Amino acid sequence: MNIIDTDDISEKLRLKGIDTSNQKISITNFSGSDQEKDLTEPANCDGFGRIRHFKMKNSSDWPANPLPIVPALHKLGKDKANEISAQVFQNSICNWRCWYCFVDFKLLSGSKKYSSFLHCDELVDMYLSNEDRPSMIDLSGGQPDLTPEWIPWMMAALQKKGLEKEVFLWSDDNLSNDFFWKYLSDEQISDIESYEMYSKVCCFKGVDEISFEVNTQADGSLFHRQLELFQRFAATNIDMYAYITLTADKRTQPETSIPKFLDRIQKIKNEFPLRIVPLKIFTFTPMKDRTSVDQTELLLGQEKAIEIWQKEIDRRFTHEQKQTPIYMI
Ligand code: SF4
């Protein structure tokens, strides 16, 4: 397996993913992609958007996933529900190549064939043109934080239309780089922190160096950087959550690596493991050609790991803590 030079490729991809002078972001168009085949309904917004239905329970043998449903409904002042729909836009670049990614890799390299530079005002106009538009916008990827300006630009575009209290904004981050601090001004960071209707989710890509490397194709040492970046984000006033993927091959010992991982998270904030949701990996069309890893073994690994994850959560937290709505933790 070729190991990705994350820092080098991140800067190169950023140049392909953003037009700072015109405040535009390279946005994926799904037309003709493998990802399009997995969409439950056709792409919208001229091919640049899709509607995603987030569901609390995707599998009977896996814990419920309250993200982003519970924080979104809370911020929107809506009643509890088991699902929420979101208008998704994807930026067209990502610095990693997770074998389980549901996005075609050809949609992650800033290819002009599958993307165009759009201003956030254009994205908001396209969103508003949907008659049946959801109350949530998900800025996804790709890796949105290669172009962290996307978040404050989108906030400004929503404010311009007077939508800042009506639309919940959610964005993903793979915890791979410090561009949030490198490229955003203090004022932009402070605007993000004070934007009430925004929450951010970060994604841990494994439970140790080995599983991280096999999952992402990036150097295993960056597993530790994920935790360092998470600690930096946790020190901001942003409403933060995280996913973790537990897929691992036989070299990973979840009995020891999961407790160690949770110890490190608890050192950042004691109850933060309760804001981390294990994501079950399912098979998607774009995964069929990714034969450099043993997908069957990795998928089996997540089944063993989830049992240990649950036992550790039960050992570390009371029933009351586990019942607390995720946004109150
Ligand atoms: S970090 Fe996310 S977008 Fe990038 S390859 Fe991994 S799953 Fe896909």
Residues whose N, C-alpha, C, O or C-beta is under 5 A from the ligand:
A	BS01	SF4	C94 W96 R97 C98 C101 G141 G142 Q143 N174
